[in-house]
Amino acid sequence: MGTFSEPVEVIRSAAGLPLRLNWQGRSYIIGAEPLRWYERRKWWAEESRAERGHGAGLVDHEIWRIQARLDGWGPLCTFDLSHHPDSGRWRLLQVHDAVQARSA
């Protein structure tokens, strides 16, 4: 569907896993186990200087790929999100096409 960079609300479990995504006034319920990885960011282009001893969040982005259904119904949509642990903020990076359910 497209690439974005806008804030979203993510409700997480006690273990920190995403359970629900609220985006554009709609609620999406997680329908598959989320994936997490880290990507390098071009901090030198975004920051004027790096503070000594400050590394977490400066060098890497925490990225989550979640599959969720609108209100828990319909096809799974895949969302890529970035999470900033220091601030707790989440941003929507990309929405992939909906996964079509296979008929048995």
Secondary structure, DSSP 4 states (H G I P E B T S, - for coil): -EEEEEEEEEEE-TTS-EEEEEETTEEEEE-S--EEEEEE--HHHH-S-PPTT--TTTSEEEEEEEEEEETT-SSBEEEEEEEETTTTEEEEEEEPPPBPPPP-
